[in-house]
Amino acid sequence: MHYYEALAEDIRISAARLLAEDVGPGDITAQLIPERQWATAQVISREDAVLCGVAWVDEVYRRLDKRVSLHWHAADGDAITAGSVFLELEGPARSLMTGERAALNLLQTLSGTATRTRDYVRQVADTGVRLLDTRKTLPGMRLAQKYAVTCGGGHNHRIGLYDAFLIKENHIAACGGIAAAVKEARKIARDVPVEVEVENLDELTQALKAGADVIMLDNFTLEDLREAVSLTEKRATLEASGNVSETTLGAIAATGVDCISIGALTKDIKAIDLSMRVTQVATR
């Protein structure tokens, strides 16, 4: 399935799952509100952030009640400021209340992912290095978080185990060496990128001789990263990985590697503080 088709399907599935786990057989508290009560509400950010998750919120309310209208004042990837109103909703008060948590849970998590990514991207903006996500995503949120990374200015590594080879230590051992593993990968799918993870400069040389497209430099020292760049001479894309944090990112980028993969973009995200407030009610 094409990536964007898969993402659209993921949005539909996620919205249905969020409503199922929160609403279940029905929102008993919402029944306190008169059925004909109509309301308007605002969603406010309590902190500066990068917005992400518009389509998921739209889908939550589309599934819940098509009478709810949403008016967005920002799009995915836009910066929103603390105290700003970036979404206004209008519709049956019961439906606004019922969909609130399902919508905000997803929105605050994806915005947190996009915001973290934007913070990291800014740190290396003058180096030309590309920041990549990993498969260390929250369970069930792979495509959503990878989309959020792009909204923050980052780039996607492979989506899963199916769209690129990543030959790691155990694969190398089981295949009988780097050269054998790369050769077998070319037999299986000649047009699929082949990446090899290496742990030292000797393995780097082997991966280069084997013709790897991308070489992941796993937990290399800064000195060895610089040596790897010199040895490679652009014959392969070099990706630094391991021990990447806000304090080490700049120094790693300065070594001249092409990419840096960072699990922290997706795996330990702080959700953005968002809240919904009803601003007006009326009976229809």
TORNUNU-739003 format. One record per residue: residue in one letter; y, x, z of N, C-alpha, C in turn. Coordinates in steps of 0.001 Angstrom, whole numbers, plus 524288, in hexadecimal, padded with zeros to 5 digits. Example, Ala and Ser with C-alpha at 12.3 -4.5 7.8 and 13.67 -1.06 7.14 Angstrom:
BEGIN
A7E9C68338681E787EE6C8300C81E787F31C8339081E78 S7F7368323281BA87FBDC8356681BE48001E8326481EBE 
***
This chain:
BEGIN
M7FB538035080000800008000080000804E18037680000 H808B6801FF7FCE180D9F804D87FCAD81035804C280207 Y813098090C8034F815678099780880818C8804EA809EE Y81C30803398065F81FC67FEF6807B381CF37F9C080827 E818D47F90380523815A37F457805C8812E97F47080B10 A810F57F90B80C8B80E697F99B8119F812437F8AC8160D L8170A7FA8F8156C81B027F9D08197781C607F40681A0A A81CF77F150815A681E2D7EBB5815D7819D37E8B081893 E814F87EA108176B8108E7E789819FF8107B7E8D581FD0 D811D47EDAE8211A811F87EF49826908161A7EC378299C I81A7F7EB2C8272881EA57E81A829AC81C9F7E2A382AF3 R819E67E03A8273E817CC7DAF682820813C07DAF882C83 I810507DED482C7080C3B7DF238306580E957E039835C6 S812567E3CF835FC814C57E52D83B008178E7E08B83D6C A81A7E7DDAE83A3C81D537D92783C3D8198C7D51283E5D A815527D42083B88811787D04D83D4E80EED7D20E8426B R80DB67D716842C680B377D9238477F80EEB7D8E284C31 L813D87DA3984B63817AA7DA1C84FA68185E7D498851C8 L818A57D0CC84E45819397CB6084FFF814457C979852B5 A80FC77CB11850B480ADA7C94C8530580A457CB548589B E80BA87D0478598080AE57D26F85EBA80EF17D0678629C D813947CEE1860C7817B37CD3A86457817D57C74786511 V817607C47B860CE817D97BEC886108812A07BC3086240 G80E677BE6586036809427BC1686126809247B66585F75 P8072E7B2DB862B6806DE7AD578614380C1E7AA8686190 G810337AD0F863BE815527AA8A863FD818B87ACC486845 D81DCF7AC8C86770821A27AE8586B32822FA7AA2386F07 I820A47AA56873AC821727A60187755826F87A5FC87997 T829637AA8A87A1582EB17AAB387C398329B7A86187868 A831BD7A944873528354D7A71C86F668354B7A12B86F69 Q8311879ECE8716E830D37991B87197834BF796BF8756E L8370279A0C878C683B277983887C3F84016796C68793D I840B0799128748E8455279830871628448F7934386E1C P8485778FB886DF1847DC78B0C86AA48469778C7E86503 E8432E78994862A28415178ADF85D61845BC78AF685967 R849BE787BE85A2584E057876E856558527478B428578D Q851B478E9285B74855C87925885CD285607796AF858C1 W85AB47978D856C585BB079B99852D285ECF79FF38556D A85E117A4CB853CB860CB7A91A8565B862287AD6C85285 T865F17B07D85404867207B567851588666A7B9C585553 A864E67BE5585379863F37C2C0856F5865847C7CD8543E Q8666E7CBCF8575F867C87D0F485564863F07D4FB8578D V862AF7D8D58545185F987DD428562E8633B7E1F185696 I8633D7E45685B35866EF7E87E85C79863E17ED7D85DB4 S865E37F1E685BDD863A47F6EF85D4E866857F90B86213 R8638C7FAD9865E1865E47FD0D86A9A866B7802EA86A27 E8655980524865B48660C80ABF864EC866AF80BE185F22 D868C08108085DE8869258122C85880863A8812E98564D A862D58114B8517085D928119084F3F85DC88115E84951 V8593B81225846F0858778113E841558550780C6A840E1 L856EB8087F83E228541E8038B83DC084F5F8040683A3A C84B1A8018F83BDB84677801298388F8432D7FC8983A55 G841507F97B8369383DD27F521837C783FB27EFDD835E7 V843957EFCB83286845DC7EADF830B8841B87E73A82E6E A83E797E93682AFA83AA47E5DE82855836B67E38C82C2B W8356A7E6678304B831AD7E47083428834037DFE28373D V838F47E060838B583B907DC1F83B8583C087D74D8380B D83D897D82B8333283DDA7D3D182F7C8389B7D0FE82F19 E834657D3FA82EDE82F337D1AA82E4882D7D7CEC783332 V82ED27D0CB837BD82D887CE1A83CA482FE27C89E83CA6 Y834E97C84483B69837747C32283B97836007BFBA836F9 R834B67C21983285832D67BF0082E1882DC27BC4582F84 R82A517BF1B83220825517BCD2833AD825FD7B8D18380B L829BB7B9D983B7682A647B6838400582D187B16083EAD D831687B1C983BB2834797AD1783A7F838417AE5E83613 K8373A7AC258318283A847AD5782CF88400F7AB3E82D80 R8411E7A8118316D8466E7A61F83241849FD7AA36834BF V847C47AE5A836CF84AEA7B2858392884D4F7B5D7834D5 S852677B6A18351C855107BA0683155856DB7BEFC83421 L856557C36283174857CB7C86C833AC85C1E7CAD883064 H8601F7CCCA832F2864957CF398304F8651F7D4CF83254 W863707D87B82F1B863717DDFD8309D868B27E08182F53 H86AB17E391832F586F847E6828321A86E707EC558315A A8697C7EDC1830FE867E07F32182FFC862927F2F782D49 A861567F71D82A7A85C607F77D827AF859247FBF2829F4 D8541A7FC0A82896850C98005A82A468533B8058F828B1 G853678093282C5D855A580E5382B5B85B5380ECA82CDB D85DDF80A6382E078635D80A8182FA2863DB80C118355B A8681080ECB83698869448100983C0986BBC80B4583E98 I869E0809E48433E86C44805B58465086E198081484B79 T872578060C84D83874B08085C85228873AE8050B856FD A873F18078985B7A87332804C88606A8771E8005D860E7 G875357FBB786244878897F728862E5879637F40785DF8 S8775E7F5DB859908784B7F325854A18746E7EEAE853CE V8765A7EA8D8513A873107E62484F9B871687E728849FE F86C5A7E7EE8491886A907E92E843CF867537E4CD8415F L866377E0AB8446C8633B7DC3F84264865017D7498451B E865DC7D32784202866FD7CDFE8441D862E97CA2C84207 L8611A7C6BA8456985D147C2F38440185F087BD798451B E85D217B9CF841FE85E727B44F842CC859AE7B10384195 G8588C7AD32844FA8541A7A9C5844088528C7A6E9848EF P84E097A454848DF84C287A18784D7884BC97A54485226 A84E037A3A98568984E337A71785B1A848C17A8B985CDC R8450E7A51585C9A83FC07A67385E2583DAC7AB0685AF0 S83E7D7AADA855E883C6C7AEE68527083F1E7B41F8534B L8443F7B3FD85439847027B8E385543844B67BB9285A07 M843C17B88B85E31841A87BAC5862FC83C077BCB18623F T838E47B9A085F7A833637BAF185ED3832A57BFFE85BC4 G835DB7C0D2857DE835367C57485493837D37CA588569F E83ADF7C9D485AC083E257CE2F85C9683B067D32585DBF R837237D2C386118834727D784862C98313B7D9EC85E79 A82E867D6B785B6F82B777D8D98571482EF57DBD98534F A8337E7D9A1852238371E7DC1F84E838396C7E121850CA L83B357E0DB855AB83DD67E560857F583A157E9DA8592F N835487E89A85AAA831837ECC385BB5830E17F04D856FA L8302F7EDEF8527482F817F10084DB88348D7F3C684C42 L838E07F10184C9583DE97F32C84AFC83F697F7DF84E52 Q83E997F7838536B840447FBC9856D183CBA800938563A T837B67FFB0854FE834228040C8543D8353B806E284F1F L835DE803F984AE8836F680671845DE83C5F808F6845CE S840268067B8484F84556808DF848AD8451C80DD784BF5 G841C180DE484FF2841078129E8530083ECC8170984FBD T83B13815CB84C5F838C2819AB848E083CD381BC18450E A83FCB81841842A9843D3819DB83EEF8481581D1584195 T8497881BA28465284D9581E6A8492A84BD3823E484A9A R847048246C84C99844EF8299684DDF844E182D0B84900 T8431C82ACE844A2842E782DD183FCA8485082F9B83E1E R84C2382C1583E478517E82D7483CB6853A0831E98401B D8527B831C38452A8543D835ED848B08520483B3184713 Y84CFD83B4F845BB84A8A840338441D84C9B841FE83ED1 V84D3383E5483B3384F1883FAB835F88547F842278363B R857D6840278398685D1E8424C83A0685D0E847FB83BD1 Q859458495C83EFB8590384EA984109857DF852B983CD1 V8555D8510C8389A853E6854CF834848566E8537682F47 A85AA08508182F8085D1284E8982AB685EE2852E582718 D860338576C8292F8624F85BA3825F085E2785F9A8244F T8592885E75825478550B862428241A851F1860FA81F2D G851E985C0C81D9784ED385A7681910849268594D81A4F V8478085A0681F408421E858E2820AE8413E852FF820F5 R83C8B8514481F8E83B3B84BB881FDD8381984ABE824C8 L83976846988279D836968452A82C5183291840FC82AF8 L82DBB841E382C8C8296783E6982B4E8274A83BD783038 D825828370582FAA822B983484833E581CFE8363B833D4 T819D68340E83746814418352E837718114383005837E2 R80C2E83054838C08090582BA8839AC808DD82A3883F70 K80BF682CD6842A080C3F82BA88483E810038272284921 T80E6D8229984733811AB81DEC8478880F8581A3E84BB5 L812AE8166F84D47810D88128C8510480C8A80F4584E76 P8086780E008513E8040580B1184EF2805D08060D84C45 G8041280568847768055F800AF8448A80ABB800AE84211 M80DAB8050784294813058052184092813E38099583CB4 R80FC780B5583A238101E80FE3836B18144380F3D83268 L813AB80B3882F288174C80A9582ACE81CD28095E82CB2 A81D398063E830C68225C804CA832CE8254F80996834C8 Q822AC80CE3837D28255781180839E082686815768359E K8231981600831DC82433819A282D9E828DC817BB82A61 Y8294C81299829BB82DF18107282731832C7811A882A74 A832688112582F98836D5812388330C8388D817E5832AA V834D681B6E832198362B820F8831738399C821C382CA6 T8385E81F178285C83B9281FA7823A78410081D598247A C84165819368279E84686816F1828CA849E381ABF82BE8 G8475E81E3182ED984A3482217831D584B518271082ECD G8498D82751829EC84A9882BE3826A98462682FC582669 G841B282E81828E183D29831E58289E839C18309E823EF H835538335082393831B78329D81F2C82C3C8319582146 N8292D82EDF81E2E823D782DA581FBC82015831F681E2A H81CC083371821C8818338369B8209781442832C281E46 R80F5B8342281E0380B8F8306281BEE80B7782B7081F5B I80A718270681CEF80A5B8221781FC980571821AC82321 G8010E82346820F07FC20822FE823C77F8688272D821DE L7F37082644822857EF7C82A0E820F37EE1D829B481B29 Y7F0A28262B818687EEFF824E5813177F29E826E180ECE D7F7718287D8100E7FB2C8299180BDE7FC7282F5380B30 A7FA1C832C280E3C7FAC68386580D8B7F69683B34810AE F7F50683FC880ED07F17B84311811CE7F49D84619815E2 L7F2A28465381AAE7F4B3849D781EA37EFFA84C7F8211D I7EF088514581F5F7EA6485435820F27EBB185741825E0 K7E94C855A682A3C7EA598580F82F487E5D685BA6830E5 E7E66185DCF835A07E2AD861B6837927DD0E85FDF83737 N7DC0085B1A838F87D69C85931838F07D494858408336A H7D80E8566A82FF17D668855D282A767D4F485B1B82824 I7D82E85F09829517D7428644F8273A7D2018665F82915 A7D0F4865AE82E2E7CBFF867898305A7C75B864BB82DE3 A7C7D985F9982D357C38985C8082B147C2A185D8A82546 C7C6BF85F068227D7C65485FF281CD97C4C88659081B8C G7C53D8690881F5E7C3DA86E7681E597C86F871EA81CDC G7CD338705081E327D1B88739881D1F7D5FB870B581A3F I7DA918731481A207DF1E870A3817AA7DE5087007811CF A7DC8C8742B80F397DBDC873FC8098A7D7FC86FBE807FB A7D3B086F6180AE17CFB586B73809A87D1CC865EF80A72 A7D4E88653A80E8C7D7128600D80FA67DAE285E5F80B6B V7DE53861E7809D87E227860A6805C07DF6885F9980093 K7DB7F862B77FF487D88E861FA7FA677D5FB85CA37FA41 E7D3BA85B097FEB17D128855F57FEEE7D518851827FE7E A7D9B485237800DA7DDCA84E398007B7DF7384D687FAD2 R7DFE8851A27F7DF7E16F851367F2557DD4984E4E7EF34 K7D86E84EE87F0A67D43B84C1E7EDF47D491846457EF0D I7D5BB844F47F3F37D5B983F7B7F5927DA4283C707F32D A7DEDE83EBA7F3447E38A83C047F1457E7868401B7EF8C R7E7708415C7EA8F7EAA9845A17E8867F07F844907E8FB D7F21583F937E8D77F7A783E4C7E8D97F9DD83D3A7EE4B V7F6A283DA57F24F7F86B83C9F7F7A57FA22841BB7FA31 P7FEB6841D17FCC680091846A97FF3E7FCB0848C58033E V7FC4084DEE8035C7F8BA8508A807057FBF8853D380AC9 E7FB8E8528580FD27FE3D8557C813DD7FA368580481768 V7FB5785CDC818F37F7D885FC481C617FAE28615B82142 E7F88E86059825C57FAD98621282AB57F8C98678882BF8 V7FC6986B2A82D227FAD98708482E707FD2387205833B6 E7FA82875B48364A7FC1A8773683B897FE0587CCF83BEC N7FDC787FA8837907FFAF8850B8378C800DB886BD831F6 L8030C88B6283173804AF88D4282C518001288E77828C4 D7FBA78900982AF67F7038910B827C57F51888BFD82539 E7F500887BD8283C7F371882B3826027F76C880D082203 L7FC5E88209822DC80065880B381EFF7FF2888343819C6 T7FDCC88847819E67FC8088B1B8151B7F7D8888A28125F Q7F3F3886FB815717EF5C88464813287F0DC87F3F8108E A7F44087C41813227F5E287732811037F8FD877E580BFB L7FC3D87BEB80BCD7FF3787D078070C7FB9487E7D80293 K7F7B8881C88039F7F400883637FF8F7F0BF87EC27FDAD A7EFC587B15801377ECA78767D7FFC97EFC88728E7FC9F G7F4F3873197FC917F83B86FA27F9727F9DE86AA47FC33 A7FA5186AD1801587FC238663880439801A7864C180293 D802B285FB580238807EB85DDD800CB80BB385E5A80562 V809C385D0480A0480CE885D2680ECA809D886013812EF I80C9086348815FF809FF8662381A3980CD2864F481F49 M809EC862DD8230480C1C861A18282380B688665782BBA L80FC18684482DC380FBF86CC58313E80F9E86AB8836D6 D80B0486AEB8392A80A2C8685A83E3380B8C86BF6842BD N80FA686A8F8459B8113F86D6F84A47812408733A84937 F8149E8745E844CB81629879BC8439581AEE87B3B846DD T81B478802D84842820098821784ABB824628823A846AB L82938882948487182D93882EF844C782D08887AF8413A E82B5588BFD8437182AA1890BF8404F8268F88FEB83C11 D8223688D6583D8481E1688C74839AA81FB688855835A3 L822EC884988372B824F0880D38335C828308839582F38 R82B8888729830F082EBE88A1C82D2C82B4F88D73829A2 E8274688FE582BD8823B08930E828BD820B188FA8824D9 A81F4488AF58268081C77887628230781FD4885E281E57 V824CF884D581F56828668838581B0B828C18880B81734 S8290688CD381937829658916D815E0824698923B812B4 L81FED8917C8152E81AF38924281283819F288E2380E4F T81BA38897180F5881A658850D80BD881D6F88549806BF E82254886D68070E8259F8875B8025D8258D882667FF0A K825E687DD3801AF8264A878BC7FF0882160877287FC0A R81CFE879C07FCFF8182F8784D7FA48815C58734D7FC7C A8177E871C080110815AA86CE98037D81A0686AE9806FE T819D1865F28083481D78863A180BF181BA3865058116D L81F41866F3814A081DE786871819F081FE48646581DD4 E81C5D862AE8212581D9985EC58251881C948610282A87 A820998615682DB081FFA863148331981E6D85E6F83677 S81AE285F5883A228191385B2383D7A8179D85D5C842CE G8186185A30846DC816FB85BD184C2081B9685E1284F1A N81C0D85C99854008202885E8A85776825A085D6385553 V82636858DE852CE82B4885766850A882DF88539A85466 S8328F854FD85624835A8851B08599783B5E8525C8582E E83EB384F8585AD78444985010859C6846378559385ADD T843AF8585085E6C8456985D9985FC584353861B585BFA T83EE7860A98596683CA48648B855D583DB1863638500F L83F5B85EA284EEA83FD185CDD8497D8435D8605684634 G847F68618C8482784BB5864938451F849A7869F1843B4 A8473286C948475C8452E871D38465E840B6871B28426C I83D6C86DB3842BD8391D86D3283EFA83B4486C418397E A83F17868CF839128416C867A8833F5843E386C8183194 A8461A86FE3834D1848D18748A832EC84528878B1830BA T84007878198318D83C5987BFF82F8883BA487BA1829A5 G83D26877348275683CA087698821B4838098735381FF3 V83538870E48239B830EB86D708220F8331F868BF81F20 D82FCC8663781C138317F861BF818EE831BB85CB181C10 C82DF285C0781FA182D6D8571F8228582BFF8584A82831 I82D338548E82B8682B82854C6830F18295284F708324B S8247884F3F834188222584A43835A5822A4849A383B8D I82406844D983D308256C843EA842A4822E083EDE8448B G81F0F83F54847F081C8283ABD84A1B820228377E84D81 A8240183A1484FE382794837568537282AF383343850B7 L82B3E8335D84B8E82E5382F68848CD82C19829F584997 T82701829AB84AAB824758248784AE98213A8238B84FD0 K81F4B827898526D81B55826918567081D6E8259685BE4 D8221C8276785D288241F826978627E829C7824B186248 I82A638203785FCB82F9081E1985E98831C581AFB86323 K836CE81B978640C839AA8185A867C583C17813D0864BE A83AAF80F0F8662E83CB780A748638384298809F686468 I8454A808158607284AE98071E860DE84BD48023486422 D84FBE8025686773850F97FDEC86AE2854037F9CD867D0 L8516A7F5778669E853C07F125863B68534A7EC28866F2 S856F57E89D86632856957E39A868EF858B07DF378658D M856917DA858665B8586A7D5D5863A185B3B7D25086780 R85FB57D05A865E9862CE7CCEA8693C864477C7FA8663B V863137C3798687F864B47BE7B8663086A9B7BDE7866E0 T86D3F7BC8F862AF872FB7BC20862E0874EB7B68A8628A Q871A87B2F086085873687AD9485FE086EB67A9FD85F74 V86F0B7A55A861C986AE07A1808614986D4579C3B85FF0 A86A4A7992085D0986C1E793E185B868675D7909285A66 T867F678B7185ADB863AB787D2859B48643B785B985432 R85FE2785A78515B85FFA7839984C0185C6F77EE084B97 
***
